[in-house]
Amino acid sequence: MRRRPRPSRSKRRPARRLQLESLETRELFDSEGLAWSAPNLTISFVPDGTEVAGASSALYQRLDPLGANSAVWQDAILRGFEVWT
């Protein structure tokens, strides 16, 4: 079996430099703009029709038709929440 010749350095792709990027701070503020001293966040998925902030929840109604069942989109939201907190 014959070996293929290696491309000359001029034909190789240039090496990519790895770079780090800072994430935004994870400070939590209350409604008056003051930092929370001990932020404890929770998350839940209430059934459609539950009153939330004066409106009726329709989370399942909006997300289920997008092609994933509720277990899939709930898992994606929970993974994002865990990364954020």
One Martini backbone bead per residue (centre of mass of N, CA, C, O) as a GRO file, in nm:
protein
   85
    1MET     BB    1   0.095   0.038   0.025
    2ARG     BB    2   0.060   0.362  -0.051
    3ARG     BB    3   0.162   0.666   0.031
    4ARG     BB    4   0.065   0.973   0.097
    5PRO     BB    5   0.149   1.272   0.050
    6ARG     BB    6   0.225   1.541   0.218
    7PRO     BB    7   0.139   1.840   0.259
    8SER     BB    8   0.236   2.129   0.238
    9ARG     BB    9   0.239   2.396   0.443
   10SER     BB   10   0.087   2.586   0.236
   11LYS     BB   11  -0.174   2.372   0.219
   12ARG     BB   12  -0.238   2.400   0.495
   13ARG     BB   13  -0.407   2.469   0.751
   14PRO     BB   14  -0.438   2.691   0.971
   15ALA     BB   15  -0.392   2.735   1.283
   16ARG     BB   16  -0.594   2.741   1.560
   17ARG     BB   17  -0.672   2.955   1.808
   18LEU     BB   18  -0.733   2.953   2.127
   19GLN     BB   19  -1.012   3.090   2.312
   20LEU     BB   20  -1.121   3.293   2.570
   21GLU     BB   21  -1.435   3.360   2.737
   22SER     BB   22  -1.625   3.561   2.911
   23LEU     BB   23  -1.868   3.558   3.135
   24GLU     BB   24  -2.120   3.659   3.276
   25THR     BB   25  -2.246   3.752   3.544
   26ARG     BB   26  -2.433   3.594   3.838
   27GLU     BB   27  -2.611   3.824   3.929
   28LEU     BB   28  -2.872   3.895   4.158
   29PHE     BB   29  -3.178   4.081   4.145
   30ASP     BB   30  -3.407   4.275   4.248
   31SER     BB   31  -3.662   4.503   4.183
   32GLU     BB   32  -3.445   4.738   4.304
   33GLY     BB   33  -3.133   4.640   4.236
   34LEU     BB   34  -3.059   4.440   4.456
   35ALA     BB   35  -2.865   4.221   4.590
   36TRP     BB   36  -2.868   3.908   4.673
   37SER     BB   37  -2.761   3.730   4.950
   38ALA     BB   38  -2.947   3.441   4.900
   39PRO     BB   39  -2.985   3.272   4.627
   40ASN     BB   40  -3.288   3.079   4.565
   41LEU     BB   41  -3.362   2.867   4.308
   42THR     BB   42  -3.650   2.765   4.126
   43ILE     BB   43  -3.829   2.503   3.939
   44SER     BB   44  -4.134   2.477   3.738
   45PHE     BB   45  -4.416   2.285   3.588
   46VAL     BB   46  -4.710   2.398   3.516
   47PRO     BB   47  -5.012   2.363   3.438
   48ASP     BB   48  -5.233   2.434   3.236
   49GLY     BB   49  -5.418   2.719   3.376
   50THR     BB   50  -5.228   2.838   3.559
   51GLU     BB   51  -5.172   3.097   3.762
   52VAL     BB   52  -4.940   3.355   3.632
   53ALA     BB   53  -4.914   3.669   3.691
   54GLY     BB   54  -5.233   3.694   3.591
   55ALA     BB   55  -5.200   3.437   3.408
   56SER     BB   56  -5.242   3.178   3.188
   57SER     BB   57  -5.100   2.891   3.141
   58ALA     BB   58  -4.919   2.763   2.812
   59LEU     BB   59  -4.662   2.583   2.782
   60TYR     BB   60  -4.748   2.311   2.658
   61GLN     BB   61  -4.909   2.431   2.418
   62ARG     BB   62  -4.642   2.566   2.292
   63LEU     BB   63  -4.418   2.321   2.299
   64ASP     BB   64  -4.534   2.048   2.194
   65PRO     BB   65  -4.573   2.132   1.876
   66LEU     BB   66  -4.244   2.142   1.817
   67GLY     BB   67  -4.178   1.801   1.845
   68ALA     BB   68  -4.163   1.770   2.156
   69ASN     BB   69  -4.185   1.639   2.437
   70SER     BB   70  -4.196   1.729   2.764
   71ALA     BB   71  -3.936   1.578   2.852
   72VAL     BB   72  -3.742   1.725   2.658
   73TRP     BB   73  -3.789   2.031   2.729
   74GLN     BB   74  -3.744   2.001   3.032
   75ASP     BB   75  -3.451   1.901   3.018
   76ALA     BB   76  -3.335   2.150   2.873
   77ILE     BB   77  -3.414   2.356   3.090
   78LEU     BB   78  -3.269   2.221   3.331
   79ARG     BB   79  -2.983   2.232   3.216
   80GLY     BB   80  -2.974   2.542   3.195
   81PHE     BB   81  -3.032   2.599   3.494
   82GLU     BB   82  -2.783   2.449   3.611
   83VAL     BB   83  -2.573   2.630   3.472
   84TRP     BB   84  -2.674   2.908   3.589
   85THR     BB   85  -2.671   2.824   3.916
   0.00000   0.00000   0.00000
